[in-house]
């Protein structure tokens, strides 16, 4: 069964949270050609947060796919203690004439308490933002913004296939081991990571950094990097120079010995039975060492 169909949604808290947000893109300026910068934002973003966001946000040609409408996502904790999401996409042709699309990034900044209410699931936050902003996601707004109200929406639930649970168990093992992992052209990679997150203790979820559909740079050396359309040479260089374990559609990553086999097997059993909410609730109550203790008891 296709994960996109199998991983349905279940009702969740429908209340809303107000989050800080900003727009990072390139627009014409009377002073210069208009380089990439934060062109709009709420007053609650600190100067330090703005600098950190600017270092990580994608600019011209930074998405894995160069076509109009292509999208990317990044999710990472800020040094301030809050959590940042970057929702990037290719908009219209850039005004500078250098070719290619204008990359438009909507930035969301949540407190850790707010992020926890979304189950530390960046795609759940992204879906709520897209639902709220609609066509305004690409608006080239300038100046001050008001905080953005996001509905908590729905949680992940469903019945993945056996093959999908095996792949998600491999990713869960990497997440528990805090292993830097590069996923190259894995079908349904985002769904598989969302599935793996339901078996991860809360403190590891909140600390996780990842990107999807955005080209790798040392400034974005996140724990999990999901790449598309990268050459084998590019992938090997990232792995060699930055210490990433590679998981791709050809090599399942089975050469990486599972460190948390017992816990991952338990998670896979729950996933295959469609008992995601049960596993999610259990994992959120665990400390980081609990999955390791499960293996030691066996």
N, C-alpha and C positions, 0 to 999 in steps of 0.2 A: 504494500500500500504506500502511495506517495506521502511523504511526511507533510507536505503542504496541505494535503487533505486530512491526513490522520491527526495532525496536531491542531485540533479544533480549539475553541476557546470556551471558558466557563465564566459564569458571572462572578464579578469581584466588586469590591468597594467602589461605588460610583461617585464618591465625593471627589473634590478637585484640590489640587495644590497649586500655589502661585510660585513660579520659578523665575529666576533671573535669565535673561537671554540677550543675544546680540546677533549681528549680521557681519560676516567677514567676506569681503569680495573686492572686486576692482570696479570702480566707477569713475567717470570723467571728473576731473577737478580743475578749477580755475588756476591753480598754482602749478600743477604738473600733469603728466599723462594719466595719473590715477593708478598707482600701484595697489597691490593687495594690502588691505588693512581692515580694522574694525571700523565700519562706517556708521554703525548704530549700536546702541546697547542701553540696558537699564542702569540706573544710577547705583544700584547695589553691587555692581562688579568693581572690585578693587583694582588699582593700577597693577599690582603684582599678578592678579588673575588675568587681566587683559594681556599682559606681556607673555604669560605662559600659554595662553590660548593662541596668540599670534605666532609663537614659535612652532606650534603643532598643526595649525590649520592648513589645509591644502590650498595651493595657489595654482597658477596656470599649468595645465598639463599634468596635474597630480593624481587624477583618477585613473584607475586601471583601464577603463574603457573611454575612448575619446569621443564617442558619439553623443549628440545632444540627448539629454534626458538620463544619461548614465548617472548612477548614484554611488555614494560611499558613506561609510559611517565610522566614527572613532569614539571610543568611550574610555575615560581614564580619570583617576583621582588627581585633583589639584593639590599643590603644596599647601594651600590654605585650609585643606580639610574637606572642601566640598568636592562634588563630582561633576565632570564636564562631558557633554556629548556634542559631537560635531556631525551635523546632517548635511552632507555635501552633495551637490549635483551639478551637472553641466547644463548651463542655461544657453542663452543665445550666443552668436558669434561675438568674440571680444572686440571692444571698441578700439583697441590700440593698433589693429591691423597686422599683428604678428601671427594671426591664424589661430584656429582652434576656438573652443568655447570659453565663455566666462564661467569660472567655477564659483558657485554661490554656496556659501556655508551658513546654515543657521545654527547658532551656538546655544546650548542649553546648559545652565549651571544649577545643580540641585544640592541641597544639604544632604548629608548622609542619611538623615531621617527620612527625607522625601524619597531618596533613591531606594531605601529599604521598602517603602510602601509600594514600589513597583517591582518588588522581588529582586532588586539589583539586576533587572533584565533591561539592557539598553534598547533592545528592539521594541519592548513594550512601551518605553518612554517615547521612542521615535514614532511609533504608531499613534500615540496620543497627541504628539505635536503636529503630525501631518493631518490628523482629524480636525484639530483646532485651527490650524493655519490655512489649510486648503490651498487655494491658488496663491495666497499671500506668502507661501513659503519661499517664493522666488522674487518677492517685491524688493526692489533696491531702495530700502528705507534708509534715511539718514537721521542722525541726531539721537535724541533720548527716546527710549521705549518704556512702556509700562510693563510690569511683570506679566508673564504669560500663565493663564489658568489652564492646567492640564487635568483632564479626567483620568482617574486611576484605571479606568477601562477594565480589561479582562486579563485573566491569567492563562498560562499555557496548560493545555491538557490534550490527551489523545492516545492513540495506539500506533506507535511506530512499528515498522517491520523488524524482523530479526536482524537483518543486515544493518539496518539503521541503528539498532540498539548496540550492536557490536562496535560500530564506528563511534557512537557517542560515548561508549565505555572507554575507548582508547583516549578520546579527548578529555573525559573526566579524570583519567589517570594523570594526564599531563597537567590539568588544572590543579589537582591535589598536590602534585609534586612541584608546582610553581615552575614548570619547565617552559622555557621559551619555545614556542611552536609556530611553524610556518605552514599554513594550509594552502596548497596550490591547486586551483581548479577542482576543488572537491564539490561534487553535486550536493546541493542543499546544505552547504557548510554552515550557514547562519542558523538554520533550523536545528542542526545537530549540536551546535554550541548551546543554543537555548535549552535543548534537552539536557545536555551535560550540566548546565548550571543548576538544575533542580536537584542534583546530588552533591552540591558543593556547600560547605558551611558558610555562614553569613560573612565572617571576617575575610574569607578568601574571595567571596563574590564582590564585596565592596572594594577590595584592593586590586581587582583585576583590571588590566588595561588591554584594549584590543582595537584592531581596525579591520575594516572589511571594504574591499573595492577601492582602497587608496594605496598608491604606490609607497613602497618602503623607503624611508630615509632614516639615518641615525637619530634624528630628532623625534622620529615616531617609531622607536624601537620598542614597541609594546610587547606584552607577554604573548599574546596570540595575534598573528597577522594572517588575514585571509586575502590572498592575492588571486587575481584573474589575469590571464593573457601574459603572464611573465614567461620569459624564455628559461630553458633549463640552466643556462649559464648564469642568468641573473639570480635564480633560486639558489644555486650552489654557492655563489659569491656571498649572498646574504647569510647562508648557513655557516660558511667557513669564517667569515669576518665578524659575525655577531653572535655565534653560538646557538643558532636555532636548530631544533629537530624538525625534519621535513616530513610532512604527511601529504601525499598527493594521490591522484586517482589511480596511479600505477602501483606505487609502493604504499601499502596500507599502514606502514609504520610499525609493523610487527617486530622489527628488530629492536624496538625500545621495550625493554623488559618491564612489565607492569609492576609498579611498586605498591599498588592498592587493589590487588586483584579481588579480594573477598568483598570489599565495599563496592567495587565497580560491578561485580557479578550481582550483588544484591540490588543495585540501582537498575541494572539491565532487566532483572526479573520484574521489578515494579513498573518500568517503562513498558515492557511488553504486555503487561496486564492492564495498561491504561491507568495505573495508580500514581500518576504524576503528583497530584496535590498531596497525597500521603507522604511520598518520598520528600517532596519539597519542604513540608512542615517538619519532618524528622531531621533533615539536613540542617535546617536553619537553627535547630536547637543544639547542634553539635559544636564542640570546639575543634580546632584544626587537627589535633592529634587523634581524634576519635576514629577516623577511617583507618589510620595506621594501626591502632590498637586492635581493630577488627581482624586484621591480617595476623597479628601476633598471637591472637587467641586460637587461631586455626592451625 
